[in-house]
Amino acid sequence: MREFLYWTGMKTADWEPATWPVRLGALGMAIDHIYVRQPLKFRSIRALPSSLGSNHDGLIADIAITSH
């Protein structure tokens, strides 16, 4: 994964919410990611309000197109 990110120039958000296991909420681990690269930047990122029966939460991000 690190090599993929290096070669593509993609990055994760500076802070990512915990997504697993659902039962631990904010005390869990951030195992799900959204990747972007320039000229895209994260405005916000959060866990979905429901796990929809999964053992981890999905993520949703607000992403902006910026100038370099």
PDB file of N, CA, C and O in Angstrom:
ATOM      1  N   MET A   1       0.818  -1.178   0.000  1.00  0.00           N
ATOM      2  CA  MET A   1       0.000   0.000   0.000  1.00  0.00           C
ATOM      3  C   MET A   1       0.870   1.254   0.000  1.00  0.00           C
ATOM      4  O   MET A   1       0.586   2.205  -0.728  1.00  0.00           O
ATOM      5  N   ARG A   2       1.917   1.260   0.803  1.00  0.00           N
ATOM      6  CA  ARG A   2       2.798   2.437   0.834  1.00  0.00           C
ATOM      7  C   ARG A   2       3.414   2.712  -0.526  1.00  0.00           C
ATOM      8  O   ARG A   2       3.523   3.866  -0.941  1.00  0.00           O
ATOM      9  N   GLU A   3       3.820   1.650  -1.224  1.00  0.00           N
ATOM     10  CA  GLU A   3       4.406   1.825  -2.553  1.00  0.00           C
ATOM     11  C   GLU A   3       3.369   2.391  -3.524  1.00  0.00           C
ATOM     12  O   GLU A   3       3.679   3.279  -4.318  1.00  0.00           O
ATOM     13  N   PHE A   4       2.152   1.883  -3.463  1.00  0.00           N
ATOM     14  CA  PHE A   4       1.073   2.397  -4.294  1.00  0.00           C
ATOM     15  C   PHE A   4       0.855   3.890  -4.040  1.00  0.00           C
ATOM     16  O   PHE A   4       0.749   4.675  -4.983  1.00  0.00           O
ATOM     17  N   LEU A   5       0.789   4.275  -2.771  1.00  0.00           N
ATOM     18  CA  LEU A   5       0.594   5.687  -2.441  1.00  0.00           C
ATOM     19  C   LEU A   5       1.770   6.529  -2.917  1.00  0.00           C
ATOM     20  O   LEU A   5       1.577   7.639  -3.414  1.00  0.00           O
ATOM     21  N   TYR A   6       2.977   6.017  -2.771  1.00  0.00           N
ATOM     22  CA  TYR A   6       4.163   6.742  -3.219  1.00  0.00           C
ATOM     23  C   TYR A   6       4.113   6.988  -4.722  1.00  0.00           C
ATOM     24  O   TYR A   6       4.316   8.116  -5.171  1.00  0.00           O
ATOM     25  N   TRP A   7       3.845   5.949  -5.500  1.00  0.00           N
ATOM     26  CA  TRP A   7       3.865   6.064  -6.958  1.00  0.00           C
ATOM     27  C   TRP A   7       2.697   6.859  -7.508  1.00  0.00           C
ATOM     28  O   TRP A   7       2.833   7.490  -8.556  1.00  0.00           O
ATOM     29  N   THR A   8       1.572   6.851  -6.850  1.00  0.00           N
ATOM     30  CA  THR A   8       0.404   7.591  -7.353  1.00  0.00           C
ATOM     31  C   THR A   8       0.323   9.006  -6.803  1.00  0.00           C
ATOM     32  O   THR A   8      -0.400   9.839  -7.350  1.00  0.00           O
ATOM     33  N   GLY A   9       1.057   9.294  -5.723  1.00  0.00           N
ATOM     34  CA  GLY A   9       0.975  10.619  -5.107  1.00  0.00           C
ATOM     35  C   GLY A   9      -0.296  10.819  -4.295  1.00  0.00           C
ATOM     36  O   GLY A   9      -0.618  11.942  -3.905  1.00  0.00           O
ATOM     37  N   MET A  10      -1.016   9.734  -4.041  1.00  0.00           N
ATOM     38  CA  MET A  10      -2.265   9.838  -3.284  1.00  0.00           C
ATOM     39  C   MET A  10      -1.968   9.917  -1.790  1.00  0.00           C
ATOM     40  O   MET A  10      -0.941   9.436  -1.310  1.00  0.00           O
ATOM     41  N   LYS A  11      -2.902  10.541  -1.071  1.00  0.00           N
ATOM     42  CA  LYS A  11      -2.754  10.725   0.373  1.00  0.00           C
ATOM     43  C   LYS A  11      -4.084  10.457   1.055  1.00  0.00           C
ATOM     44  O   LYS A  11      -5.147  10.526   0.438  1.00  0.00           O
ATOM     45  N   THR A  12      -3.999  10.149   2.346  1.00  0.00           N
ATOM     46  CA  THR A  12      -5.203  10.041   3.171  1.00  0.00           C
ATOM     47  C   THR A  12      -5.426  11.374   3.879  1.00  0.00           C
ATOM     48  O   THR A  12      -4.583  12.267   3.806  1.00  0.00           O
ATOM     49  N   ALA A  13      -6.534  11.505   4.548  1.00  0.00           N
ATOM     50  CA  ALA A  13      -6.804  12.708   5.333  1.00  0.00           C
ATOM     51  C   ALA A  13      -5.831  12.771   6.508  1.00  0.00           C
ATOM     52  O   ALA A  13      -5.341  11.738   6.965  1.00  0.00           O
ATOM     53  N   ASP A  14      -5.554  13.970   6.993  1.00  0.00           N
ATOM     54  CA  ASP A  14      -4.665  14.122   8.153  1.00  0.00           C
ATOM     55  C   ASP A  14      -5.212  13.378   9.365  1.00  0.00           C
ATOM     56  O   ASP A  14      -4.445  12.840  10.163  1.00  0.00           O
ATOM     57  N   TRP A  15      -6.529  13.347   9.504  1.00  0.00           N
ATOM     58  CA  TRP A  15      -7.173  12.632  10.600  1.00  0.00           C
ATOM     59  C   TRP A  15      -8.265  11.768   9.982  1.00  0.00           C
ATOM     60  O   TRP A  15      -9.029  12.233   9.136  1.00  0.00           O
ATOM     61  N   GLU A  16      -8.337  10.502  10.411  1.00  0.00           N
ATOM     62  CA  GLU A  16      -9.374   9.594   9.940  1.00  0.00           C
ATOM     63  C   GLU A  16     -10.132   9.023  11.130  1.00  0.00           C
ATOM     64  O   GLU A  16      -9.520   8.633  12.125  1.00  0.00           O
ATOM     65  N   PRO A  17     -11.462   8.971  11.038  1.00  0.00           N
ATOM     66  CA  PRO A  17     -12.241   8.434  12.156  1.00  0.00           C
ATOM     67  C   PRO A  17     -12.062   6.925  12.310  1.00  0.00           C
ATOM     68  O   PRO A  17     -11.788   6.220  11.339  1.00  0.00           O
ATOM     69  N   ALA A  18     -12.216   6.449  13.522  1.00  0.00           N
ATOM     70  CA  ALA A  18     -12.180   5.006  13.796  1.00  0.00           C
ATOM     71  C   ALA A  18     -13.360   4.351  13.084  1.00  0.00           C
ATOM     72  O   ALA A  18     -14.479   4.862  13.128  1.00  0.00           O
ATOM     73  N   THR A  19     -13.110   3.226  12.432  1.00  0.00           N
ATOM     74  CA  THR A  19     -14.182   2.538  11.701  1.00  0.00           C
ATOM     75  C   THR A  19     -14.369   1.078  12.107  1.00  0.00           C
ATOM     76  O   THR A  19     -15.322   0.433  11.671  1.00  0.00           O
ATOM     77  N   TRP A  20     -13.465   0.551  12.942  1.00  0.00           N
ATOM     78  CA  TRP A  20     -13.559  -0.865  13.310  1.00  0.00           C
ATOM     79  C   TRP A  20     -13.028  -1.085  14.710  1.00  0.00           C
ATOM     80  O   TRP A  20     -12.064  -0.421  15.090  1.00  0.00           O
ATOM     81  N   PRO A  21     -13.592  -1.960  15.483  1.00  0.00           N
ATOM     82  CA  PRO A  21     -14.914  -2.559  15.303  1.00  0.00           C
ATOM     83  C   PRO A  21     -16.003  -1.551  15.676  1.00  0.00           C
ATOM     84  O   PRO A  21     -15.795  -0.673  16.513  1.00  0.00           O
ATOM     85  N   VAL A  22     -17.132  -1.691  15.058  1.00  0.00           N
ATOM     86  CA  VAL A  22     -18.242  -0.752  15.258  1.00  0.00           C
ATOM     87  C   VAL A  22     -18.564  -0.575  16.741  1.00  0.00           C
ATOM     88  O   VAL A  22     -18.831   0.542  17.185  1.00  0.00           O
ATOM     89  N   ARG A  23     -18.542  -1.662  17.506  1.00  0.00           N
ATOM     90  CA  ARG A  23     -18.956  -1.597  18.917  1.00  0.00           C
ATOM     91  C   ARG A  23     -18.059  -0.695  19.763  1.00  0.00           C
ATOM     92  O   ARG A  23     -18.482  -0.251  20.830  1.00  0.00           O
ATOM     93  N   LEU A  24     -16.833  -0.413  19.320  1.00  0.00           N
ATOM     94  CA  LEU A  24     -15.938   0.444  20.099  1.00  0.00           C
ATOM     95  C   LEU A  24     -16.064   1.927  19.749  1.00  0.00           C
ATOM     96  O   LEU A  24     -15.503   2.776  20.442  1.00  0.00           O
ATOM     97  N   GLY A  25     -16.785   2.239  18.694  1.00  0.00           N
ATOM     98  CA  GLY A  25     -16.973   3.642  18.328  1.00  0.00           C
ATOM     99  C   GLY A  25     -15.642   4.360  18.147  1.00  0.00           C
ATOM    100  O   GLY A  25     -14.749   3.860  17.464  1.00  0.00           O
ATOM    101  N   ALA A  26     -15.514   5.530  18.760  1.00  0.00           N
ATOM    102  CA  ALA A  26     -14.310   6.359  18.625  1.00  0.00           C
ATOM    103  C   ALA A  26     -13.061   5.697  19.208  1.00  0.00           C
ATOM    104  O   ALA A  26     -11.947   6.134  18.919  1.00  0.00           O
ATOM    105  N   LEU A  27     -13.225   4.654  20.020  1.00  0.00           N
ATOM    106  CA  LEU A  27     -12.079   3.958  20.608  1.00  0.00           C
ATOM    107  C   LEU A  27     -11.514   2.870  19.691  1.00  0.00           C
ATOM    108  O   LEU A  27     -10.509   2.239  20.016  1.00  0.00           O
ATOM    109  N   GLY A  28     -12.159   2.658  18.556  1.00  0.00           N
ATOM    110  CA  GLY A  28     -11.715   1.640  17.613  1.00  0.00           C
ATOM    111  C   GLY A  28     -10.517   2.105  16.791  1.00  0.00           C
ATOM    112  O   GLY A  28      -9.820   3.048  17.165  1.00  0.00           O
ATOM    113  N   MET A  29     -10.290   1.433  15.672  1.00  0.00           N
ATOM    114  CA  MET A  29      -9.152   1.725  14.800  1.00  0.00           C
ATOM    115  C   MET A  29      -9.631   2.258  13.445  1.00  0.00           C
ATOM    116  O   MET A  29     -10.715   1.909  12.977  1.00  0.00           O
ATOM    117  N   ALA A  30      -8.813   3.100  12.830  1.00  0.00           N
ATOM    118  CA  ALA A  30      -9.115   3.609  11.485  1.00  0.00           C
ATOM    119  C   ALA A  30      -8.563   2.621  10.459  1.00  0.00           C
ATOM    120  O   ALA A  30      -7.389   2.692  10.096  1.00  0.00           O
ATOM    121  N   ILE A  31      -9.415   1.694   9.988  1.00  0.00           N
ATOM    122  CA  ILE A  31      -8.945   0.703   9.016  1.00  0.00           C
ATOM    123  C   ILE A  31      -9.473   0.970   7.613  1.00  0.00           C
ATOM    124  O   ILE A  31      -9.080   0.286   6.668  1.00  0.00           O
ATOM    125  N   ASP A  32     -10.345   1.941   7.462  1.00  0.00           N
ATOM    126  CA  ASP A  32     -10.900   2.292   6.153  1.00  0.00           C
ATOM    127  C   ASP A  32     -10.361   3.661   5.761  1.00  0.00           C
ATOM    128  O   ASP A  32     -10.184   4.533   6.613  1.00  0.00           O
ATOM    129  N   HIS A  33     -10.103   3.847   4.480  1.00  0.00           N
ATOM    130  CA  HIS A  33      -9.461   5.073   4.025  1.00  0.00           C
ATOM    131  C   HIS A  33     -10.081   5.571   2.727  1.00  0.00           C
ATOM    132  O   HIS A  33     -10.645   4.796   1.954  1.00  0.00           O
ATOM    133  N   ILE A  34      -9.970   6.864   2.503  1.00  0.00           N
ATOM    134  CA  ILE A  34     -10.296   7.492   1.234  1.00  0.00           C
ATOM    135  C   ILE A  34      -9.015   8.183   0.792  1.00  0.00           C
ATOM    136  O   ILE A  34      -8.369   8.873   1.581  1.00  0.00           O
ATOM    137  N   TYR A  35      -8.649   7.995  -0.476  1.00  0.00           N
ATOM    138  CA  TYR A  35      -7.402   8.571  -0.988  1.00  0.00           C
ATOM    139  C   TYR A  35      -7.693   9.640  -2.029  1.00  0.00           C
ATOM    140  O   TYR A  35      -8.609   9.497  -2.838  1.00  0.00           O
ATOM    141  N   VAL A  36      -6.911  10.710  -2.004  1.00  0.00           N
ATOM    142  CA  VAL A  36      -6.995  11.768  -3.015  1.00  0.00           C
ATOM    143  C   VAL A  36      -5.586  12.212  -3.381  1.00  0.00           C
ATOM    144  O   VAL A  36      -4.625  11.908  -2.676  1.00  0.00           O
ATOM    145  N   ARG A  37      -5.475  12.928  -4.482  1.00  0.00           N
ATOM    146  CA  ARG A  37      -4.212  13.579  -4.845  1.00  0.00           C
ATOM    147  C   ARG A  37      -4.541  14.942  -5.442  1.00  0.00           C
ATOM    148  O   ARG A  37      -5.682  15.220  -5.811  1.00  0.00           O
ATOM    149  N   GLN A  38      -3.520  15.777  -5.527  1.00  0.00           N
ATOM    150  CA  GLN A  38      -3.706  17.128  -6.054  1.00  0.00           C
ATOM    151  C   GLN A  38      -4.354  17.060  -7.429  1.00  0.00           C
ATOM    152  O   GLN A  38      -3.992  16.188  -8.218  1.00  0.00           O
ATOM    153  N   PRO A  39      -5.280  17.926  -7.746  1.00  0.00           N
ATOM    154  CA  PRO A  39      -5.660  19.132  -7.016  1.00  0.00           C
ATOM    155  C   PRO A  39      -6.797  18.927  -6.016  1.00  0.00           C
ATOM    156  O   PRO A  39      -7.400  19.904  -5.572  1.00  0.00           O
ATOM    157  N   LEU A  40      -7.102  17.685  -5.653  1.00  0.00           N
ATOM    158  CA  LEU A  40      -8.170  17.430  -4.681  1.00  0.00           C
ATOM    159  C   LEU A  40      -7.635  17.541  -3.261  1.00  0.00           C
ATOM    160  O   LEU A  40      -6.496  17.167  -2.980  1.00  0.00           O
ATOM    161  N   LYS A  41      -8.480  18.063  -2.366  1.00  0.00           N
ATOM    162  CA  LYS A  41      -8.143  18.150  -0.937  1.00  0.00           C
ATOM    163  C   LYS A  41      -9.378  17.821  -0.118  1.00  0.00           C
ATOM    164  O   LYS A  41     -10.506  18.102  -0.522  1.00  0.00           O
ATOM    165  N   PHE A  42      -9.143  17.219   1.043  1.00  0.00           N
ATOM    166  CA  PHE A  42     -10.247  16.925   1.955  1.00  0.00           C
ATOM    167  C   PHE A  42     -10.741  18.192   2.624  1.00  0.00           C
ATOM    168  O   PHE A  42      -9.944  18.988   3.121  1.00  0.00           O
ATOM    169  N   ARG A  43     -12.053  18.384   2.640  1.00  0.00           N
ATOM    170  CA  ARG A  43     -12.652  19.433   3.464  1.00  0.00           C
ATOM    171  C   ARG A  43     -13.102  18.827   4.780  1.00  0.00           C
ATOM    172  O   ARG A  43     -12.990  19.454   5.834  1.00  0.00           O
ATOM    173  N   SER A  44     -13.617  17.592   4.716  1.00  0.00           N
ATOM    174  CA  SER A  44     -14.012  16.877   5.929  1.00  0.00           C
ATOM    175  C   SER A  44     -14.110  15.391   5.603  1.00  0.00           C
ATOM    176  O   SER A  44     -14.243  14.999   4.443  1.00  0.00           O
ATOM    177  N   ILE A  45     -14.041  14.580   6.643  1.00  0.00           N
ATOM    178  CA  ILE A  45     -14.211  13.137   6.500  1.00  0.00           C
ATOM    179  C   ILE A  45     -14.863  12.628   7.786  1.00  0.00           C
ATOM    180  O   ILE A  45     -14.500  13.046   8.886  1.00  0.00           O
ATOM    181  N   ARG A  46     -15.831  11.721   7.632  1.00  0.00           N
ATOM    182  CA  ARG A  46     -16.518  11.196   8.811  1.00  0.00           C
ATOM    183  C   ARG A  46     -17.034   9.793   8.515  1.00  0.00           C
ATOM    184  O   ARG A  46     -17.157   9.376   7.363  1.00  0.00           O
ATOM    185  N   ALA A  47     -17.329   9.089   9.588  1.00  0.00           N
ATOM    186  CA  ALA A  47     -17.928   7.761   9.456  1.00  0.00           C
ATOM    187  C   ALA A  47     -19.401   7.913   9.109  1.00  0.00           C
ATOM    188  O   ALA A  47     -20.050   8.866   9.542  1.00  0.00           O
ATOM    189  N   LEU A  48     -19.928   6.977   8.333  1.00  0.00           N
ATOM    190  CA  LEU A  48     -21.355   6.978   8.032  1.00  0.00           C
ATOM    191  C   LEU A  48     -22.138   6.760   9.319  1.00  0.00           C
ATOM    192  O   LEU A  48     -21.634   6.118  10.240  1.00  0.00           O
ATOM    193  N   PRO A  49     -23.362   7.280   9.403  1.00  0.00           N
ATOM    194  CA  PRO A  49     -24.133   7.168  10.646  1.00  0.00           C
ATOM    195  C   PRO A  49     -24.568   5.740  10.995  1.00  0.00           C
ATOM    196  O   PRO A  49     -24.932   5.473  12.140  1.00  0.00           O
ATOM    197  N   SER A  50     -24.535   4.827  10.029  1.00  0.00           N
ATOM    198  CA  SER A  50     -24.921   3.442  10.292  1.00  0.00           C
ATOM    199  C   SER A  50     -23.920   2.493   9.634  1.00  0.00           C
ATOM    200  O   SER A  50     -23.441   2.751   8.529  1.00  0.00           O
ATOM    201  N   SER A  51     -23.613   1.405  10.316  1.00  0.00           N
ATOM    202  CA  SER A  51     -22.715   0.403   9.737  1.00  0.00           C
ATOM    203  C   SER A  51     -23.455  -0.509   8.761  1.00  0.00           C
ATOM    204  O   SER A  51     -22.827  -1.301   8.059  1.00  0.00           O
ATOM    205  N   LEU A  52     -24.779  -0.404   8.713  1.00  0.00           N
ATOM    206  CA  LEU A  52     -25.614  -1.206   7.817  1.00  0.00           C
ATOM    207  C   LEU A  52     -25.358  -2.706   7.983  1.00  0.00           C
ATOM    208  O   LEU A  52     -25.399  -3.464   7.014  1.00  0.00           O
ATOM    209  N   GLY A  53     -25.091  -3.123   9.232  1.00  0.00           N
ATOM    210  CA  GLY A  53     -24.899  -4.532   9.543  1.00  0.00           C
ATOM    211  C   GLY A  53     -23.470  -5.025   9.407  1.00  0.00           C
ATOM    212  O   GLY A  53     -23.190  -6.182   9.720  1.00  0.00           O
ATOM    213  N   SER A  54     -22.564  -4.180   8.951  1.00  0.00           N
ATOM    214  CA  SER A  54     -21.162  -4.576   8.803  1.00  0.00           C
ATOM    215  C   SER A  54     -20.449  -4.496  10.150  1.00  0.00           C
ATOM    216  O   SER A  54     -20.979  -3.917  11.099  1.00  0.00           O
ATOM    217  N   ASN A  55     -19.250  -5.074  10.239  1.00  0.00           N
ATOM    218  CA  ASN A  55     -18.480  -4.973  11.482  1.00  0.00           C
ATOM    219  C   ASN A  55     -17.555  -3.754  11.472  1.00  0.00           C
ATOM    220  O   ASN A  55     -16.775  -3.552  12.403  1.00  0.00           O
ATOM    221  N   HIS A  56     -17.648  -2.942  10.412  1.00  0.00           N
ATOM    222  CA  HIS A  56     -16.917  -1.670  10.408  1.00  0.00           C
ATOM    223  C   HIS A  56     -17.743  -0.618   9.683  1.00  0.00           C
ATOM    224  O   HIS A  56     -18.596  -0.930   8.853  1.00  0.00           O
ATOM    225  N   ASP A  57     -17.467   0.634  10.019  1.00  0.00           N
ATOM    226  CA  ASP A  57     -18.212   1.757   9.441  1.00  0.00           C
ATOM    227  C   ASP A  57     -17.608   2.164   8.100  1.00  0.00           C
ATOM    228  O   ASP A  57     -16.403   2.044   7.880  1.00  0.00           O
ATOM    229  N   GLY A  58     -18.458   2.637   7.227  1.00  0.00           N
ATOM    230  CA  GLY A  58     -17.992   3.230   5.980  1.00  0.00           C
ATOM    231  C   GLY A  58     -17.607   4.689   6.222  1.00  0.00           C
ATOM    232  O   GLY A  58     -17.869   5.238   7.293  1.00  0.00           O
ATOM    233  N   LEU A  59     -16.995   5.300   5.238  1.00  0.00           N
ATOM    234  CA  LEU A  59     -16.584   6.690   5.347  1.00  0.00           C
ATOM    235  C   LEU A  59     -17.242   7.528   4.262  1.00  0.00           C
ATOM    236  O   LEU A  59     -17.576   7.033   3.186  1.00  0.00           O
ATOM    237  N   ILE A  60     -17.418   8.787   4.564  1.00  0.00           N
ATOM    238  CA  ILE A  60     -17.888   9.753   3.576  1.00  0.00           C
ATOM    239  C   ILE A  60     -17.013  10.995   3.712  1.00  0.00           C
ATOM    240  O   ILE A  60     -16.693  11.426   4.820  1.00  0.00           O
ATOM    241  N   ALA A  61     -16.636  11.558   2.577  1.00  0.00           N
ATOM    242  CA  ALA A  61     -15.753  12.718   2.593  1.00  0.00           C
ATOM    243  C   ALA A  61     -16.318  13.836   1.762  1.00  0.00           C
ATOM    244  O   ALA A  61     -16.991  13.604   0.758  1.00  0.00           O
ATOM    245  N   ASP A  62     -16.040  15.059   2.187  1.00  0.00           N
ATOM    246  CA  ASP A  62     -16.335  16.245   1.403  1.00  0.00           C
ATOM    247  C   ASP A  62     -14.980  16.651   0.820  1.00  0.00           C
ATOM    248  O   ASP A  62     -14.045  16.957   1.560  1.00  0.00           O
ATOM    249  N   ILE A  63     -14.883  16.651  -0.509  1.00  0.00           N
ATOM    250  CA  ILE A  63     -13.614  16.871  -1.193  1.00  0.00           C
ATOM    251  C   ILE A  63     -13.737  18.091  -2.094  1.00  0.00           C
ATOM    252  O   ILE A  63     -14.736  18.260  -2.794  1.00  0.00           O
ATOM    253  N   ALA A  64     -12.708  18.947  -2.073  1.00  0.00           N
ATOM    254  CA  ALA A  64     -12.696  20.158  -2.879  1.00  0.00           C
ATOM    255  C   ALA A  64     -11.631  20.062  -3.962  1.00  0.00           C
ATOM    256  O   ALA A  64     -10.588  19.438  -3.768  1.00  0.00           O
ATOM    257  N   ILE A  65     -11.903  20.683  -5.100  1.00  0.00           N
ATOM    258  CA  ILE A  65     -10.900  20.834  -6.144  1.00  0.00           C
ATOM    259  C   ILE A  65     -10.224  22.185  -5.926  1.00  0.00           C
ATOM    260  O   ILE A  65     -10.890  23.219  -5.887  1.00  0.00           O
ATOM    261  N   THR A  66      -8.902  22.171  -5.784  1.00  0.00           N
ATOM    262  CA  THR A  66      -8.170  23.385  -5.490  1.00  0.00           C
ATOM    263  C   THR A  66      -7.162  23.667  -6.592  1.00  0.00           C
ATOM    264  O   THR A  66      -6.879  22.806  -7.425  1.00  0.00           O
ATOM    265  N   SER A  67      -6.631  24.864  -6.588  1.00  0.00           N
ATOM    266  CA  SER A  67      -5.538  25.168  -7.506  1.00  0.00           C
ATOM    267  C   SER A  67      -4.237  24.836  -6.793  1.00  0.00           C
ATOM    268  O   SER A  67      -4.184  24.865  -5.564  1.00  0.00           O
ATOM    269  N   HIS A  68      -3.219  24.531  -7.521  1.00  0.00           N
ATOM    270  CA  HIS A  68      -1.925  24.168  -6.909  1.00  0.00           C
ATOM    271  C   HIS A  68      -1.424  25.353  -6.213  1.00  0.00           C
ATOM    272  O   HIS A  68      -0.348  25.309  -5.615  1.00  0.00           O
TER     273      HIS A  68
END
